[in-house]
Amino acid sequence: MSSCTGILLIVLAKGLSGADAMRAHMQALSGGIPVMLPAHAMLKALDVLGKPKNLGILTPWMPPADEACTAFFNEAGYNVLAIKGLQHPTPLHIATATPELLNQAVDEINVDGVECIIKVGTNSSMSFLVDDMEARLGKPVLTVNVITYWAGLRQLGIEDPLKGFGQLVANH
């Protein structure tokens, strides 16, 4: 799974056109099988939510990667009001992020004006915290693993709700 975090970062750093090119390349390699990249999945989720413009973003990365993430969402028409990189030095460190650390970091990026919280980086498990976070914060919290899975299912026409991982995937 750690290589997925690296792939997501590469896609974000290449911007919207880079994400589109990577998806097209992967679909060509697969013989036309639909591909859902995490970057596209997040944008789809934001569309379904009515395009909340002001985001708070949590990453596992160092500052240069946070800058690439901010640039990607800015290019897509969103404002990143707060971003926090947990600055984990390795994929193993990312995987060991505690619920306390993740909750504290989300609280830090939940600044005035933030309409939606996004967690990028695939190697830390925040999925099971989302329902409680949304109840506490009163706003959507999107985690890249759940949102990518949800978007892939929807792309294939599978509309089953995903309970326990946030309002978006439970209701759309």
C-alpha positions in Angstrom: 0.0 0.0 0.0 2.9 2.4 0.6 3.6 2.6 -3.1 0.1 4.0 -3.5 1.0 7.0 -1.4 3.9 7.6 -3.7 1.8 7.3 -6.8 -0.8 9.7 -5.4 1.9 12.2 -4.6 3.3 11.9 -8.2 -0.2 12.4 -9.6 -0.9 15.4 -7.4 2.5 17.0 -8.4 1.7 16.7 -12.1 -1.6 18.5 -11.7 -4.9 17.9 -13.4 -3.4 17.2 -16.8 -0.9 14.8 -15.3 -3.7 12.9 -13.5 -5.7 12.7 -16.7 -2.7 11.5 -18.7 -1.9 8.8 -16.1 -5.5 7.6 -16.1 -5.5 7.4 -19.9 -2.2 5.6 -19.9 -3.4 3.1 -17.3 -6.7 2.5 -19.1 -4.8 1.9 -22.4 -2.5 -0.6 -20.6 -5.5 -2.4 -19.1 -7.3 -2.8 -22.5 -9.9 -0.2 -21.6 -10.8 -1.3 -18.1 -12.0 1.8 -16.2 -9.4 3.3 -13.9 -10.1 5.5 -10.9 -7.2 7.4 -9.5 -7.3 8.9 -6.0 -6.9 12.4 -7.4 -10.0 12.0 -9.6 -11.9 10.3 -6.8 -11.4 13.2 -4.5 -12.6 15.7 -7.2 -15.6 13.5 -7.8 -16.4 13.5 -4.1 -16.1 17.2 -3.9 -18.5 17.6 -6.9 -21.1 15.3 -5.2 -20.8 17.5 -2.1 -21.6 20.6 -4.1 -18.0 21.7 -4.5 -17.2 23.2 -1.1 -14.6 25.7 -2.0 -12.6 26.0 1.2 -10.6 22.9 2.3 -8.5 21.8 5.2 -6.0 19.1 4.1 -4.1 16.5 6.1 -1.1 14.7 4.6 1.5 12.3 5.8 4.2 14.2 3.9 6.9 16.7 4.1 6.4 20.4 3.1 7.4 20.1 -0.6 4.8 17.4 -1.0 2.2 19.5 0.9 2.9 22.3 -1.6 2.2 20.0 -4.5 -1.0 18.9 -2.9 -2.1 22.5 -2.4 -1.2 23.4 -6.0 -3.3 20.4 -7.3 -6.5 21.5 -5.4 -5.9 25.2 -6.2 -5.6 24.2 -9.9 -8.9 22.4 -9.6 -10.6 25.6 -8.3 -10.4 25.0 -4.5 -8.9 27.1 -1.7 -6.7 25.3 0.7 -7.2 27.3 3.9 -5.1 25.0 6.0 -2.8 22.1 5.4 -0.8 20.0 7.8 1.8 17.5 6.8 2.5 15.0 9.5 6.1 14.7 8.1 6.4 11.0 8.5 9.8 9.9 7.3 8.8 6.5 6.0 5.7 4.5 4.9 6.0 2.5 8.2 5.8 5.7 10.2 2.7 6.7 8.2 1.0 3.4 9.0 1.6 3.8 12.7 -0.2 7.2 13.0 -2.5 6.9 16.1 -6.2 7.9 16.2 -5.1 10.6 18.8 -2.6 12.1 16.3 -5.0 12.0 13.4 -7.8 13.6 15.5 -5.5 16.3 16.8 -4.2 17.1 13.3 -7.8 17.3 11.9 -8.7 19.7 14.7 -5.7 21.9 13.7 -6.8 22.2 10.1 -10.4 22.8 10.9 -9.9 26.6 10.9 -12.6 29.2 10.3 -14.0 28.9 6.9 -13.0 25.3 6.1 -16.0 23.6 4.6 -14.5 20.1 4.1 -11.6 18.2 5.5 -9.5 15.9 3.2 -7.0 13.3 4.2 -4.6 12.3 1.4 -1.9 9.7 1.6 -3.0 6.0 1.6 -0.9 4.4 4.2 -2.6 5.7 7.4 -5.9 4.4 8.5 -8.3 7.2 9.3 -11.3 5.6 7.7 -12.9 4.3 11.0 -12.6 7.8 12.6 -14.6 9.6 9.9 -18.1 9.2 11.4 -17.0 10.6 14.8 -15.0 13.4 13.2 -17.9 14.5 11.0 -20.3 14.4 14.0 -17.8 16.5 16.1 -16.9 19.0 13.3 -20.2 19.3 11.5 -18.7 19.0 8.1 -17.6 16.3 5.6 -14.3 14.5 6.2 -13.0 12.6 3.1 -10.2 10.0 3.3 -8.5 9.0 0.2 -8.8 5.2 0.6 -12.6 5.2 1.2 -13.2 7.9 -1.4 -11.2 6.0 -4.1 -13.1 2.8 -3.3 -16.5 4.6 -3.4 -15.7 6.4 -6.7 -14.5 3.2 -8.3 -17.7 1.4 -7.3 -19.8 4.3 -8.6 -17.9 4.3 -11.8 -18.9 0.7 -12.3 -22.5 1.4 -11.5 -22.5 -0.1 -8.0 -24.5 2.1 -5.8 -24.4 0.2 -2.5 -24.0 2.6 0.5 -20.8 2.3 2.6 -21.9 2.7 6.2 -19.5 3.8 8.9 -17.1 5.8 6.8 -18.8 9.2 6.5 -21.9 10.7 5.2 -20.8 11.0 1.5 -20.2 7.3 1.0 -23.2 6.3 3.1 -25.7 8.5 1.2 -24.4 9.0 -2.3 
